[in-house]
Amino acid sequence: METGYGWDTGLVRKLNEDSIFCSAFDLRTHSGTVSAGLLAVADGMGGHDAGEIASDLAIRAFHAECISGLLNRPSAPGLSVMAASFSKANGAVIEAASEKSLQGMGTTLTAALIIGQDMYIAHIGDSRCYIINSRETIQVTTDHSVVQEMVDAGQISPSEALTHPRRNEITRVLGYSAGSVPDLIQVKLYAGDNILLCSDGLCGVLPPGRIEETVLASQGPGQACADLTSQANLAGGPDNISVIIARPDGLPSWQALISAKTGVSVA
């Protein structure tokens, strides 16, 4: 699995409140060895105290619990491992926020666990996960935000959401309540898929078409992340910019899957 990442303060903020994690590894179990990856982006709450601490705590707690779950419960369903890891991260931020100087901090957290052809997503806030390939770009996650609710209600268009004055208002966040739960999503991956996770410092600045074009034109995930970061800064760099891209290898093609199920050859 080839991976790359970008992590940049941007041109307006003095502090980077984002935290990221990106790791590719082989997962060995009784059923064999598969290529795996763990990716996560957390965006500390701007305007609140210690957002950078919240995002860092969330990433560290999530990563530790997820790896522990994979090692100690290798046959456990991927989504249950992700849910337990999110709960651990949420508890870590809540516990730290009991300190007076850290009260009010919170963070988004969007994470992907890739095991062979399966990808397990856990998500809260407005950081995003995309699947980008030569056929289409899929936004896997749905923002937990005021403007997303307005888009869903037909009050504004997706393009209008990019510049709406309430675009930074998040409706669900990690670290504010023990009852905060993530969206849990499982998808199948195919040859040619690029997995992209990012904070809104990227997707809130560049339209999906520009992101897709850059990823598909790049020589690799590292170059794509560098190019996207540069483009976000050229567009003003109003927020911290975090982006991770993974390109899994050894995956079946979608054409082969259709042919196997239908007997029809797909070009």
N, C-alpha and C positions, 0 to 999 in steps of 0.2 A: 504494500500500500504506500503510495507516494503522498506526502503531506507538505503543506506550507502554511505560513501564518504571517499576518501583519498586525502590529500593535503600535499605535501612534497617538500622541496627545491631541493632534489637530492644530489649528492655527488660532483658536480663540481661547480655549481653556488653558489654565496654568497647570492643572493637575490631571493626570490620567486616572480616572476612577474605574476603568475597565480592568478585568482580569481574565486570562484565558488559559486553557490547558489543551495540549495537542500531543497525542502519543499513538504510535502504531506498534503493534506487537503480535507475536504468534500466541494463540491460545491453544494449549494442549489439554485434551480431556481423554476419557476412556474411548471416545468415539473417533479420535484422531486429532489432527492439528489443522487449525484454520487461521487465516489472516484476520486480525482484529484491529480495532482502533477506538480510542476514546477521545472525544472532542467536546469542549465546553467553552461558552462565552458568557461572562457575567458583567453587567453594566451597573455599577453603583449609582444609587439615586442622586442625581444632580439636584442641588438645592437643599439636601439634607446633610446632617452631620456625618462625616466619616464614611462616605459612600465607597471610597477605595478600600477601606477596611472590611466593609460588608461583602464586597465582591471577592476579595481575597479569601476571607473566611469561607464563603460559600464554595468557591472552587476547590479549596483544600479539603474541606469536609466531604464534599461530593466525591472527589477523586479517591480519597482514602476508603470511603465506604463502598464505592463501586468496585474497586480492585479487590477489597476484602470479600465482597459478595461473590465475585467471579472465582476467587481462589477457594473459598470455603464452601460455596454452594454452586459448583460448576454446572449442575443440571437445572438450576433454578431458572424460571422464565425470565427473559431479558427485561421485560417491563416491570416485573416485581423488584428486580435489582435496582432499576432506575428509580422507582418510587421510593424504595427504602433509602437510597442515596440522597434523594431530594429532601426527604424528611430529616435526615441527619444534617444536611446543609442548612435547612430552615431553622432547626433547633440551635445550631451553632451560632447563627446570626442573632437569634432572639436572646440567647443566653448572654452574648457579648453586649447586646444593646441594653442590658439591665444596668450597665455602668452609666452613670449620669452623663459623662462626656460623649457617649456614643448613642444616646437615646435618639430615636428617629431614623436611624440608618436602615437602608434596605437595598435590595439589588434584584435585577432580572437574573435569570439563569436559563440558558438553552443548551442542552447537552445531547450528544448523539453517541450511542454505543453501537459499533459496527462489528458483527460477528459473521464472517463469510458473506452470504448474500442477504442477511437480515440486518436491518437498522432499526434500533429502538431509540425513540426520541422522547425526552422529557423537557417540558417548556413552561416557563412562567414569565410574563412581562412582554416587552416588545423587541427583544433581540430575536433573530430569525434563523431558520434553517431552510435552505433551498436544495433541490436536486436539479442540476443543470446538465443537459446532454444535447446532442445535435438535433434532437427532435423537438424538445420543449424545455421550458423552465417551470418547475413546480415549486410554489411556496408551500412547504410542508406544514409550517406552524401558522397559527393565527394570532395576531397581536392582541394582547389584553390591554386595550387602550380606548380612550374616549373617541378618538377619530375612527378607529375600526368599528366601533358600535354605530357611529354615524354613517360610515360606508355601508355597513350591513343593513341599516334602516333606509338606505337610498337617499339620505340627506345631502351627502357630498360624494364626489367621485374619488377613486384611488389617487388620481393625480392631484386633486385638491387637498387630499389629506397630507401630502408632502409639505405644504406650506401653511396649513391651518394653524391658527394661534393656539389651539389646544392639543397640538400634536405630541407634546411631551407629557401629557397626563395619562398615567398608567392606572389601570383598574384592578390589577392583581399583581402582587409583588412578593418576593421571598423575604422573610425576616420580620414581617409585621404581625403575623398571627400564626398560632400553632395549627390553625385550620386551613392554612394556605396549601393548596394542592396543585400540582402541575397537570397540564394536558399530557397524556401518554399516547404515543402513536407508534405503530409498527409498520414498516414498509419493506418491500423487496427491492433489491438493487440489481442492476444489469450492467453489462459491459458498456463502458463509455460514460457512466454516471460520474458526475463531480458533486461531492457533498460540500456545501458552503454554509458555514455558520458565521453570523456577524452581529455586531451591535448596531443600533440605529444611527450611529455616526457614519455608517456606510449606506445602509438601505434607506435611511431617511434623507439622504443627499443624492444618491445616484438611482435613476430609475431601473427597474428590472431588466429592460432591454440592454442598457449599457453594461450592467453587471454580466449578463449572459454573453454578450459580444466579447468582452474582455477575457472571460474565463475560457471560452472556446478558442480564442485566437492565441492564447498564451502557450509557451513552451513547456510549462509545468506549473504545479500549484504554487511554488514559491514565487515565480515570476508573476503569476496572476494576482497574488496577494499584494505584491509590491506595486503593480500597476493600478489596482483598485484603490489602494491607499493614496497613491499620488493623485489619482483622479478626484477622490473625495476632498483632498486638500486644495486642488485647483478649483474646485467648486466652492471654496470658502473655508473648508475644514471647521465647521461650526461646533463640532463635538468630537469627543474621543473616538478613534476609529479602530475597531478590532475585527479581524476577518481570519477565518481558518478554512482551508480547502483540503479535502482528501479525495484521492482517486484510487479506489480499490481496484485490485487486479484479480485475474482468475475468475471473473464472474461470467455466467452464461449470457448470451445475447437474447434480447426480447424476441427477435425473429425465430430463434431456435425453440423458444418456449411455445410460441404460437404454432409453429410447425408440428411440434410434438403433440400438442393438444388437439389440433384440427386436421393435421395431415396436409395442410396447405402451405406451400413454400412462400415465404415473404422476403422480398428483396430488401 
